Amino acid sequence: MGTIIYMGFLTDGSGDNVAVAGIAIVVLHLLSMVFIFMGLRFAAKTMKTVELGRVAKFGDYVGELFLIWFSIIGYWVLQPRLNKLIKE
């Protein structure tokens, strides 16, 4: 909803600024993808760091990163491990 209102202000009905609106949407989309990936990476690294008892390197938690990213399958694998960590 906010994007539609924002585009209305950018284009002001004339259609001259459609390219600017398109570029703004692409930039905001790419920026949001970066932040989503950073959040997934943070969650995977935190979980693996707690399991290992040391700061995890990327190679240590890359599997967890993909399991969180593809959450439909990943939840089945990760949830029992998270439950075990919570009980400890």
C-alpha positions as CSV (number, residue, x, y, z in Angstrom):
1,M,0.0,0.0,0.0
2,G,2.8,2.4,0.9
3,T,4.6,1.7,-2.4
4,I,1.5,2.6,-4.4
5,I,1.1,5.9,-2.6
6,Y,4.9,6.6,-3.0
7,M,4.7,5.9,-6.7
8,G,1.7,8.2,-7.0
9,F,3.8,11.0,-5.6
10,L,6.8,10.2,-7.8
11,T,4.8,10.1,-11.0
12,D,2.3,12.9,-10.2
13,G,0.0,11.5,-12.9
14,S,2.1,12.6,-15.8
15,G,4.1,9.4,-16.4
16,D,7.3,11.3,-16.8
17,N,8.9,9.9,-13.7
18,V,8.0,6.2,-14.2
19,A,11.7,5.3,-14.8
20,V,12.6,7.0,-11.4
21,A,9.8,5.0,-9.7
22,G,11.0,1.8,-11.3
23,I,14.6,2.4,-10.3
24,A,13.4,3.2,-6.7
25,I,11.5,-0.1,-6.5
26,V,14.4,-2.1,-7.8
27,V,16.8,-0.5,-5.4
28,L,14.5,-1.0,-2.4
29,H,13.8,-4.6,-3.4
30,L,17.5,-5.4,-3.6
31,L,18.2,-3.7,-0.3
32,S,15.4,-5.7,1.3
33,M,16.9,-8.9,-0.1
34,V,20.3,-8.0,1.4
35,F,18.7,-7.4,4.9
36,I,16.7,-10.6,4.7
37,F,19.8,-12.6,3.9
38,M,21.7,-10.8,6.8
39,G,18.9,-11.8,9.2
40,L,19.0,-15.5,8.0
41,R,22.8,-15.5,8.4
42,F,22.6,-14.0,11.9
43,A,20.1,-16.7,13.0
44,A,22.1,-19.5,11.5
45,K,25.4,-18.2,13.0
46,T,23.8,-17.7,16.4
47,M,22.4,-21.2,16.5
48,K,25.7,-22.8,15.5
49,T,27.7,-20.7,17.9
50,V,25.6,-21.9,20.8
51,E,25.9,-25.5,19.7
52,L,29.7,-25.3,19.2
53,G,30.4,-23.2,22.2
54,R,32.7,-20.9,20.1
55,V,32.2,-18.3,17.4
56,A,31.2,-20.2,14.3
57,K,32.8,-19.6,10.9
58,F,30.8,-19.4,7.7
59,G,31.7,-23.0,6.8
60,D,30.3,-24.1,10.1
61,Y,26.8,-22.7,9.6
62,V,26.3,-22.7,5.9
63,G,24.0,-25.8,6.2
64,E,21.9,-24.1,8.8
65,L,21.7,-21.0,6.6
66,F,20.2,-22.9,3.7
67,L,17.8,-24.9,6.0
68,I,16.5,-21.6,7.4
69,W,16.3,-20.1,3.9
70,F,14.2,-23.1,2.6
71,S,12.2,-23.2,5.8
72,I,9.5,-25.7,4.7
73,I,12.1,-28.5,4.8
74,G,14.5,-26.8,7.3
75,Y,12.0,-26.6,10.1
76,W,11.8,-30.4,10.3
77,V,15.5,-30.6,10.7
78,L,16.2,-27.6,12.9
79,Q,13.2,-27.7,15.3
80,P,14.4,-30.7,17.3
81,R,17.9,-29.2,17.6
82,L,16.4,-25.9,18.8
83,N,14.2,-27.7,21.3
84,K,17.3,-29.5,22.6
85,L,19.2,-26.2,23.0
86,I,16.3,-24.6,24.8
87,K,16.1,-27.5,27.3
88,E,19.9,-27.1,28.2
